[in-house]
Amino acid sequence: MVEEIGIRILIPLLVFGWIIVGAYVVSDEALQDVLKRRAQE
């Protein structure tokens, strides 16, 4: 019973964590790209 509850909590946390990491990486790359373009101009 306890393990089942733990899995129900753990999976959404993992998914949420992956979304945050993915969004952070994408936004960071986009920011680096913008900074490079501004530096070139």
GUTI-467212 format. One record per residue: residue in one letter; x, y, z of N, C-alpha, C in turn. Coordinates in steps of 0.1 Angstrom, whole numbers, plus 2048, in hexadecimal, padded with zeros to 3 digits. Layout:
% GUTI-467212
AXYZXYZXYZ/...
% end
This chain:
% GUTI-467212
M8087F480080080080080980D800/V81380C80981B81880A82381A7FD/E82880F7F78308107EA8278157DF/E81A8127DF8128167D48108257D5/I80E82A7E180D8397E381A8407DF/G82583A7E38328407E08348417D1/I8308377C98318377BB8288427B5/R81C8437BA81284D7B581885B7B7/I81F85D7C282586A7C583286C7BD/L83A8617BC8478627B58468657A6/I83E85E79F83D85F79183986E78D/P82F87479382C88278F83888B793/L83F88979E84A8917A185588F797/L85888379286288178885E88877B/V85288777784D88E76B84E89D76C/F84A8A277884B8B077A8598B577A/G8628AD7808708B17808768B1772/W8728A776A8778A775C8738B3754/I8668B77578608C274F8688CF753/I86B8D07608728DC7658808DC75F/V8878D175F8958D075A8958D374B/G88B8CD74488A8CF7358878DE732/A87E8E473987B8F27378878FB73A/Y88E8F774489A8FF7488A48FE73D/V8A78F27398B18F072E8AE8F8721/V8A18F671D89C8FD71189D90C712/S89991171E89992071F8A7925720/D8B091D7278BE9217288C592171A/E8C29177128C79177048C29226FC/A8B59256FD8AF9316F68B693E6FA/L8B893F7078BF94B70D8CD94C707/Q8D49417078E29427028E29466F3/D8D89416EB8D79446DD8D49536DB/V8CC9586E38C89676E38D596F6E6/L8DC96B6F08E89726F48F29726E9/K8F49666E38FE9656D88FA96E6CC/R8ED96F6C98E99776BE8EB9866C1/R8E898A6CE8EA9986D18F999B6D1/A9019926D59109946D59159966C7/Q90F98F6BD91398F6AF90F99D6A9/E9049A26AD8FF9AE6A69079BB6A9/
% end
